[in-house]
Amino acid sequence: MNAQFKKGVLELCVLAQLANGDMYGYELTERISSQITVATGTLYLLLKRLKDDEYVTTYLQEGSEGPARKYYTLTSKGKTYYEELHLEWIEFIGQVKNLLKGEERI
């Protein structure tokens, strides 16, 4: 897949996964990587930026095995941001589909 396509949509994919429920980093990486090839480091950098921008927050949860896991969860600001991006994405893909079909939208 084209790297520019992935770069542009990866943030939306991360937000969409977190909108479905809290996830720890490895789980999120596995879920996204099952559909889109992406480097683990790329996702963690994105998660850090989302946290810095207050779209996500983290908490530690003890597991039955191994060390505590850092979970990511959407903040209310993050939920609003996700909803806005999602709507923009739906509109954008509709416009691209029209262009690929050779249609002109008025």
C-alpha positions in Angstrom: 0.0 0.0 0.0 1.2 3.5 -0.8 2.9 5.0 2.3 1.2 8.4 1.8 -2.2 6.7 1.9 -1.3 5.0 5.2 0.2 8.1 6.8 -2.9 10.1 6.1 -5.4 7.6 7.5 -3.4 6.0 10.4 -4.5 8.5 13.0 -8.2 7.9 12.1 -7.7 4.1 12.3 -6.1 4.4 15.8 -9.0 6.7 17.0 -11.6 4.3 15.5 -10.1 1.4 17.4 -10.0 3.3 20.6 -13.6 4.5 20.1 -14.6 0.8 20.3 -12.8 0.4 23.7 -9.6 0.9 25.6 -6.6 -1.0 24.3 -3.0 -1.5 25.3 -0.3 -0.6 22.7 0.6 -4.1 21.5 -3.1 -5.0 21.1 -3.7 -1.9 19.1 -0.6 -2.6 17.0 -1.8 -6.1 16.3 -5.3 -5.0 15.4 -4.2 -2.4 12.9 -1.4 -4.5 11.5 -3.9 -7.2 10.7 -5.3 -4.8 8.0 -2.5 -2.3 7.3 1.2 -3.0 7.4 2.6 -0.5 9.9 5.8 -0.3 12.0 5.2 -0.6 15.8 7.3 2.5 16.4 5.1 4.5 14.1 2.0 3.7 16.2 3.7 4.5 19.5 4.8 7.9 18.2 1.3 8.6 17.0 -0.1 7.5 20.4 2.4 9.9 22.2 1.2 12.8 20.0 -2.4 12.0 20.6 -1.7 11.9 24.3 0.2 15.2 24.1 -2.8 16.7 22.3 -5.1 15.4 25.0 -7.1 13.2 22.6 -6.1 10.1 24.6 -5.1 9.3 28.1 -3.4 6.3 29.6 -3.7 4.1 32.7 -1.9 1.1 34.0 -3.7 -2.2 34.6 -2.2 -5.2 36.3 -2.4 -8.4 34.4 -2.5 -12.0 35.6 0.8 -12.6 33.9 3.7 -10.2 33.4 4.0 -6.5 34.1 1.2 -4.0 34.1 0.0 -2.9 30.7 -0.5 0.7 29.6 -4.0 1.2 28.2 -5.0 4.0 26.0 -8.5 5.5 26.2 -10.2 8.3 24.3 -10.9 11.5 26.2 -14.1 13.5 25.5 -11.9 15.8 23.4 -10.6 12.7 21.5 -14.1 11.4 20.9 -15.2 14.7 19.4 -12.0 14.8 17.3 -12.6 11.3 16.1 -16.2 12.1 15.1 -15.1 15.1 13.2 -12.3 13.2 11.4 -14.6 10.3 10.6 -17.2 12.7 9.0 -14.4 14.4 7.0 -13.1 11.0 5.9 -16.6 9.9 4.7 -16.9 13.1 2.7 -13.4 12.8 1.3 -13.7 9.2 0.1 -17.0 10.1 -1.6 -15.3 12.9 -3.5 -12.4 10.6 -4.4 -14.8 8.0 -5.7 -16.5 10.5 -7.8 -13.2 11.7 -9.3 -12.1 8.1 -10.0 -15.4 7.5 -11.8 -14.9 10.7 -13.8 -18.0 12.3 -12.4 -18.2 16.0 -11.6 -20.0 16.9 -8.4 -21.8 20.2 -8.3 
